[in-house]
């Protein structure tokens, strides 16, 4: 962000949340699949350029206490809010500071940190800063990365973003004389809705644009937290001062000029897991994906010349939350149905769920191991299964005094206190879930000092202080409350929110 | 820009002027700046960028009924056409529709302009005494923007995907708020050409017209096209055991559909016979 953007992001805060694809374990996993040797996420040093309120870092740091996280952003109010949140969450492994990218480029990274970061994240930045800042951004990323470091860069991508550009052009033009952010967003969304309605039956270009408008409306609904006063996402995206898309070749050229090279796209997509960037431009032209995220590395990285295609790796750990649907059939958290008929390895994997198990240990011989690794890799690309370099420190069973990470508890406590109907919490795999007040009350109590009975009692007591519409099952009866708490705890365990017992 | 493209843009400019009742009685076009002697329609593109001096030159040279047509396209549409998008017939999302559109468009591509650039062109024209004229934006249901430049921005982005002429007239000739009426019926006074047959079994009058154009293999006079289209429609109806009689609304209906197709870029209109070349 730039000096001119300082006011904008301070005036209209961006609703930053955790992004699963930027988690060190997610980056390490893909890097490993591409034949790299990334640092262990548990002890990694992570930098985020343009961290906003730091939530992406805080949500990871709370599960990785031995790792170090540094973030900076031009929006000083967001950084201050993030620092306060880190303090409330008891996080001592996060450092946030306010700075302009251009100043950081000129003065260098904080003492002794150049070349020391294992993971450097620049999410939602490159397309959204002025042209002269883009070079500085990539230069900082390059300087920060260690020899085996992995970077993350995201951009709006061409040609898929062209229709979004049309909506942006109309919205920017129509709202150019409106100063008040909420009114600006309201007018932009009114126009988008109008285009969506007016061209419902149209053919040709207008028909396509109208369909894009309807798709954008759905996207905005997903991207805007229900408690937000208006869509600050729209303000910082469709109506942003800077928002330029890039084609695959152009992005690759710019990365190359900065001394960086692409490792792979993230997330991997089915059918796209081909050697690195070859064919990606054509694939983007076919699919019209409007957004592109890539892993990058220094062009002098030890393995940089090995442009290996992402591939199955039997040393990765497998995880899937597979809920039984019927005999031999399971449903994942993504809604996919898995039926491991006639395949011993996959059946073993399913039987092991929701625990983490090394892929290698699921098959008896090399052939079976290779076949299983490929199957799981395909499932990983489809988003059905999780593969990771290191299992997170999560409990596989419900202990006597369950506990969750400090930042999860702190967010729950804050939401309970302001009587929010729901809030977002992030698990050990950096995946976010929106949970209700009656679940937040349970999460708040998971500090490892309360037995389940005490958690139930505390939840009931808290529920008496709020309207029954908010308290939900906690307000019905003691038995219902107890059942609710046990259900919530079980769900939290399955969704990797409970820490393993301390030794 | 090739002479062929410029010629095609000149035709689009003249069609736009005709549909808005702004074309001089005997149009003499020039794509040069300053215009060639005797020209009364200047056709320009924003490459290199037009500035106030360009319009000032035109103002000095053009007769009182002269017009300047700046032919533009939208940056979005230009990006899609340039990118070589590939149509995926199995999908029906926005991008798949855009790809299908891009694959079907053959019209000449004028240099793209952003809304801010369009406003700068209008400002430059205004400094030399030219006013932009624009019809209502019919695509939006909630009403058209009040000023001509606002309407032009919306129209260029929404449907100016294919070379779209922005028409400038001397300020004293401009109607209030630059609002001009779109006279679609004038489309049948000129010539029509479709480059490929898109219809197998004609159901509507437009379908029948497209069949007629495909059979003809070149530009047809509007009135001939209407007659042929009616005959083909009647023939097709008869083969289905139905009966269709010509109606007084056939002309306006077909004209409206032809103008719509012209805006979308898969059919060409000519205000004057396409041969000999307009620009000499």
Interface residues (C-beta under 8 A of the other chain):
Chain A: X158 X159 X160 X162 X163 X165 X166 X169 X170 X172 X173 X174 X194 X195 X197 X198 X199 X202 X203 X204 X205 X206 X207 X208 X209 X211 X212 X214 X215 X247 X282 X285 X286 X287 X288 X290
Chain B: X74 X75 X76 X77 X79 X80 X83 X84 X85 X86 X88 X93 X94 X95 X96 X97 X98 X99 X100 X101 X104 X114 X115 X116 X139 X140 X141 X142 X145 X150 X153 X154 X157 X158 X159 X161 X162 X264 X265 X266
